[in-house]
Amino acid sequence: MADEPSLPTLPKGQVTFPFGDRSARKRGLSFYGPPSSSTSSDPAMFSSDDDPAVDNYQGQGRRKKRYIGTWYDQQPALSSDSAMGADGETPQASSKHRAPAPPAIIARRQKREFKKLDSGIYMSQDGGLTDTDLEELAPNHVLPIPPRVEPRVRLSDNEMEAQDRIISCFEEGKEVVPLDGLGLESISDQILEPIAQIRPVPTVEKDVSFEHQDPAIKVFLSHNALKTVPMSLFNVEFLTVLTLRSNCLTEIPAAIGKLQNLEELNISQNQIRFLPAELLDLTGPGKKLQKLYTQPNPFWHWILRPGTFDEGSTALEIGMGEFGQADPEIYSAVLTRTPVEFLDGAQQARSTFRLPLGKDSLSDSEVVLETESLSRLEVPRELGMEQRSRGATTRVLNPRGARSLFELALHACVKSGHADEISAWLKDEDLPAGFAEAVDEAAKVELQGGMTCAVCGRQMVLPMTRWVEWHVFRGHSYPHRTGLPFLKHGCSWKCVPPLVEPAPEAVSTGDDSDFEDEDTITA
Amino acid sequence: MAFNGNSGNGAPSEYITLISSDDFEFTVLREAALISKTISRTLSNPMMEARTGVCHFPEIRGVVLEKVVEYFHYWYKHRDQLDVPDMPIPVELCLELLMAADYLGMDSKPASRDAF
């Protein structure tokens, strides 16, 4: 150490604060070595500089100071607990004193400062670690799999505003949550979660006994730009009014069936083409849904067959008309339906009829679907073969028994939360067609809160049949003649709409409440 | 067994043996294993498997085949019930099980596609 050239004294005020400097000297592995004085191995060697700025080393051929042994061996004058700067000086303050000091003191101060530098880096300054340091540490200290970092939800200004409103409603016990006109394109579930916890402040009066009252939460999301209905809304048990008017929705999730307390639903002025069958479960006698505003929306139409109804009412009427009109006392009856689309386990259609459910179906033009008489059912050729060949052992025909292993595995894939990765992987491999599609479809179903069979009411991963039924509601002021399309799913090829005798007179009165025959599985 | 189209050497056993790629052997109730279209076809054809009741699956690992066998009995136990609790499937096996289910014909596909 003595043969090292001593450093020139630094000019005042030029000492930079060493901790923030990313170009700080690299700490060698020797730093972690055992204390040199007590072991047989070579003493640890390290070097330092009181100013780690890189320009000290440029072009001058200047060498770093080297120290041999542990750092505390270099500091005999100080007590052992002084590592965090016992002299209480900032580096700038110490540099002030340095210039007039004699050389011996300079050397001590330098050592002291070095010690401080190390402490600082070692404690918390990861900016002080160079890449090489990390590489050296990597085998022992870095986990083989980097922990999954949840992407930080960045809230837009609109979402912040929505959050403020929700929180103020929550704090003040207001049951009306106004989120309209905020221009929201999406809203994270996390923001909406407090809505489910809103409870009204009970009015306490003298001589009036306290009565528990369920909240009646009203959420207004009209005049936004939502593309999907936020799923956390369906966890709000006491949601009574939900307004989604004037958004960009294309579908209403099946989870709407969870809102058993819903009294009023407004989905007008969207891009909705069909409604989920689960919405029907909210209507009818004994159910709470009283008002359903649906128009205008580009709903699927059906062609009126000559002679079925009076020709004056064409499907085109449905696209126009007044909106925001109350449709009280909902009570539905099936008007007509499409042929049934039969699917296999990998979501490949087996029937000639196909519902336009793909991505390309989202056009502005009106879609007219073909219909089938309620008294007949077109089945694919495979159904007969299936009945002959396999009997009751397959889920295709028999919804009884366990789900197929394929379905179960698919369900596990989707539940794992990595459905997108899995489906991407399935696309790469040389696998039977439809695997990736099935995973995608199952993931979509899962995201929408599951799917139940419209015929036997069982939960399912993927539909085996699907069809669209147009329902009319008694007292529904609009549309009278064409009804509203509801997409229904069946969990086996036996789960198909029941065959009924055509009864056109039931249409106008809507009295035919037993159109949903629960016993069709046995048919 | 009525399911076995081949008379073979005497009456076929009530159980069959499935062997995985890593040589794990599973003995399964024959009737339960017939849910797999592939196995039922193999056993009904006049092949060696039909006589011996031993099927080799060089594509399926032992852990996966174990789960498949578990499914056979799970299915067999619940074959006529309407509400069946889902069998738990570990996430790490779900992809391989998806493949195995497809290979073994244990999905909701109509018969025609699988016919030779």
HADDOCK unambig.tbl for C-alpha pairs under 7 A between the chains (distance, minus, plus):
assign (segid A and resid 344 and name CA) (segid B and resid 108 and name CA) 6.04 0.50 0.50
assign (segid A and resid 344 and name CA) (segid B and resid 109 and name CA) 4.90 0.50 0.50
assign (segid A and resid 344 and name CA) (segid B and resid 110 and name CA) 6.63 0.50 0.50
assign (segid A and resid 345 and name CA) (segid B and resid 107 and name CA) 5.98 0.50 0.50
assign (segid A and resid 345 and name CA) (segid B and resid 108 and name CA) 4.45 0.50 0.50
assign (segid A and resid 345 and name CA) (segid B and resid 109 and name CA) 5.19 0.50 0.50
assign (segid A and resid 382 and name CA) (segid B and resid 110 and name CA) 6.44 0.50 0.50
assign (segid A and resid 382 and name CA) (segid B and resid 112 and name CA) 6.21 0.50 0.50
assign (segid A and resid 385 and name CA) (segid B and resid 112 and name CA) 6.99 0.50 0.50
assign (segid A and resid 386 and name CA) (segid B and resid 110 and name CA) 5.99 0.50 0.50
assign (segid A and resid 386 and name CA) (segid B and resid 111 and name CA) 5.50 0.50 0.50
assign (segid A and resid 393 and name CA) (segid B and resid 35 and name CA) 6.52 0.50 0.50
assign (segid A and resid 394 and name CA) (segid B and resid 108 and name CA) 6.70 0.50 0.50
assign (segid A and resid 395 and name CA) (segid B and resid 108 and name CA) 5.41 0.50 0.50
assign (segid A and resid 396 and name CA) (segid B and resid 108 and name CA) 5.17 0.50 0.50
assign (segid A and resid 396 and name CA) (segid B and resid 109 and name CA) 6.37 0.50 0.50
assign (segid A and resid 396 and name CA) (segid B and resid 110 and name CA) 6.27 0.50 0.50
assign (segid A and resid 400 and name CA) (segid B and resid 79 and name CA) 6.85 0.50 0.50
assign (segid A and resid 400 and name CA) (segid B and resid 80 and name CA) 5.70 0.50 0.50
assign (segid A and resid 400 and name CA) (segid B and resid 81 and name CA) 5.68 0.50 0.50
assign (segid A and resid 400 and name CA) (segid B and resid 82 and name CA) 4.77 0.50 0.50
assign (segid A and resid 401 and name CA) (segid B and resid 75 and name CA) 6.79 0.50 0.50
assign (segid A and resid 401 and name CA) (segid B and resid 78 and name CA) 5.31 0.50 0.50
assign (segid A and resid 401 and name CA) (segid B and resid 79 and name CA) 4.18 0.50 0.50
assign (segid A and resid 401 and name CA) (segid B and resid 80 and name CA) 5.05 0.50 0.50
assign (segid A and resid 401 and name CA) (segid B and resid 81 and name CA) 5.03 0.50 0.50
assign (segid A and resid 401 and name CA) (segid B and resid 82 and name CA) 5.86 0.50 0.50
assign (segid A and resid 401 and name CA) (segid B and resid 84 and name CA) 6.46 0.50 0.50
assign (segid A and resid 402 and name CA) (segid B and resid 75 and name CA) 5.51 0.50 0.50
assign (segid A and resid 402 and name CA) (segid B and resid 78 and name CA) 6.11 0.50 0.50
assign (segid A and resid 402 and name CA) (segid B and resid 79 and name CA) 6.42 0.50 0.50
assign (segid A and resid 402 and name CA) (segid B and resid 84 and name CA) 5.59 0.50 0.50
assign (segid A and resid 404 and name CA) (segid B and resid 106 and name CA) 5.96 0.50 0.50
assign (segid A and resid 404 and name CA) (segid B and resid 107 and name CA) 5.27 0.50 0.50
assign (segid A and resid 404 and name CA) (segid B and resid 108 and name CA) 6.50 0.50 0.50
assign (segid A and resid 405 and name CA) (segid B and resid 101 and name CA) 5.80 0.50 0.50
assign (segid A and resid 405 and name CA) (segid B and resid 106 and name CA) 5.80 0.50 0.50
assign (segid A and resid 405 and name CA) (segid B and resid 107 and name CA) 6.33 0.50 0.50
assign (segid A and resid 406 and name CA) (segid B and resid 98 and name CA) 5.50 0.50 0.50
assign (segid A and resid 406 and name CA) (segid B and resid 101 and name CA) 5.15 0.50 0.50
assign (segid A and resid 406 and name CA) (segid B and resid 102 and name CA) 6.76 0.50 0.50
assign (segid A and resid 406 and name CA) (segid B and resid 106 and name CA) 6.16 0.50 0.50
assign (segid A and resid 406 and name CA) (segid B and resid 107 and name CA) 4.91 0.50 0.50
assign (segid A and resid 407 and name CA) (segid B and resid 107 and name CA) 6.87 0.50 0.50
assign (segid A and resid 409 and name CA) (segid B and resid 89 and name CA) 6.67 0.50 0.50
assign (segid A and resid 409 and name CA) (segid B and resid 94 and name CA) 4.92 0.50 0.50
assign (segid A and resid 409 and name CA) (segid B and resid 97 and name CA) 5.98 0.50 0.50
assign (segid A and resid 409 and name CA) (segid B and resid 98 and name CA) 5.44 0.50 0.50
assign (segid A and resid 410 and name CA) (segid B and resid 98 and name CA) 6.67 0.50 0.50
assign (segid A and resid 412 and name CA) (segid B and resid 89 and name CA) 6.05 0.50 0.50
assign (segid A and resid 412 and name CA) (segid B and resid 91 and name CA) 5.89 0.50 0.50
assign (segid A and resid 412 and name CA) (segid B and resid 94 and name CA) 5.95 0.50 0.50
assign (segid A and resid 413 and name CA) (segid B and resid 91 and name CA) 6.52 0.50 0.50
assign (segid A and resid 413 and name CA) (segid B and resid 94 and name CA) 5.79 0.50 0.50
assign (segid A and resid 413 and name CA) (segid B and resid 95 and name CA) 7.00 0.50 0.50
assign (segid A and resid 416 and name CA) (segid B and resid 91 and name CA) 6.10 0.50 0.50
